[in-house]
Amino acid sequence: MPSDYVPILIYLLVATFIAAFALVLPHYLGPRRPNPAKSDTIESGKLSYGDARRRVPVQYYIVAMVFILFDIEVLFFYPWAVLFWDLKWYGLVQIAIFAFLLVESYIYIWKKGAFKWK
Amino acid sequence: MPIEIPTLNVIALAPQIVVVVTALVVMALDISLTDKRVVGYVSLLGLAAAAVVTFALLGGPAQAIQQMAVSDGYALVLNLVFIVTAALAILVALGYLDERELQHGEYYALLLFSTAGMMLMAAATDLIVVFMGLEIMSVALYILAAFNHRQVGSGEAGMKYFILGAFASAFFLYGVALLYGATGSTNLHAIGEWFSPDRGNLGDPLALVGLGLLLIGFAFKVAAVPFQWWTPDVYHGAPTSVTAFMSVGAKAAGFAALVRILMVSFDQAFTLDWQLVLAVLAVLTMTVGNIAALAQKDVKRMLAYSSVAHAGYILVGVVPATMTGVKGVLFYLMAYAFMNIGAFAVIAVLEHRDAIGTALSDYAGLSTRKPFLALAMAVFMFSLTGIPPFVGFWGKLYVFRAAVEANMSWLAVVGVINSAISAFYYLSVVVQMYMRTPTDETAAAPALRLSGPVVVTLALALVATVVLGLWPTPLVNLTALGIFG
């Protein structure tokens, strides 16, 4: 029944309205007192320098990617370590499979020369 | 609070696990061997092992793993489709990559991971697992499409496929979210129960919008109108061995998950509200694909549009949402795997470096230059048109019959008319090969070399297309096992 879809239409209209509202209203109502520190780029409290449009060594791309991968994957070890005794052999086997996959990929990218800064 | 340790029935995913382990072995071999062709042969061995495991499970009781995935007849028959697709694609790649100095171990590892993703989609009984399979398959395919890094077109294909594919995944996920919001579950059976008539939830708008968004995601993956725009560029730009693989594999995987979701979860909800929409999409997909293919002067691009049209024919089998339709779809996918990869194998042979040699005029007089190659191509073209006694004919017969049985004869009529249109461009390739003399240009082109693996691919595809066309009973019996567990 097409009339059943009316709530969804209303929902879409409300969502659009709220989004527009939240963007437009502060622009006109909010006080604006800029100073150099406020207008500066924010990156976790580090002072910015130079221009963002500069050359970055392409090798850095791979290093950054590998870092993200391993950084995130370590997260899986924490819950397992906390619940080590509760999960018994099941957890150990699961994490062993996971660790194996991690080590194989590590050796793989190593041998492929991902860590070489040539 | 004690934690309940889940029991894992690993047997349910045994074929997938075999493929993934093979991919890991392939990665290990890749860093220790210099001759990467060995890696390709090892991949073939792994696929053979997966086929053995699949056959061992076939006909037995359906095994389920945590209500997440199931190895019922339906999943197992589709596993065979994916294994055949991957094996033929690897055989094409062995020769194709060699000639272009692209022989890298990553190719086979990615192809195997992609295959495992497809198999997971066919086995999944939970929308989250469907999504996982979809992503495992797609991410590998994005990289494979851009595999020919020396060629701009290949990079463009990978980039387009990646960006549009990410959009489609987002639509799919949004659909899953809405369905979860409406029904309170992502499990296919639980959603099916929620829709059961006595619960009075039929026609619930939120769930139906969710289904609509799922349909968008799948329509993209199987290249159905109006989400087919990426197809020609990606299929044309990607290395031919990859196009062969994804034109069949990604399509089969998309239909695999779509059909299971429609049959298990929606059933009546689908027939009430979305059936007509999908029927119209089927008509548009067939017509747009065929008419666009008519205008192509390039055989590879023409086959890309023909792949859109075939998605339309398969949709004709999906729309009735009956078991006859499901069997028709399974038959069609298996038939399509043989004839389409066969046709792409011929293109791979004729294509020189830098995507030259795929124009229609390059096929002029092929019958005098390479009689076997021309004969194989002619058979694949006849089969894709749906001319008996080739296997493509039976595929079309079964999906159209499902539409007729479901009182949708008009859909079958449109399908037949479209097949007649498609004859024009398929047969124009045959005309070029057999009734035109080679132009000066093609005569001056470098001699065609048929590498061993390509001959094997062509022979296998040719034998399957002809034998299963003359005697379809084994394949019919196989698809009859494709039931939901």
Interface residues (C-beta under 8 A of the other chain):
Chain A: M1 D4 Y5 P7 I8 L83 D86 L87 K88 Y90 L101 E104 S105 I107 Y108 K111 K112
Chain B: P2 I3 I5 P6 L24 M27 A28 D30 I31 G203 D204 P205 L206 V209
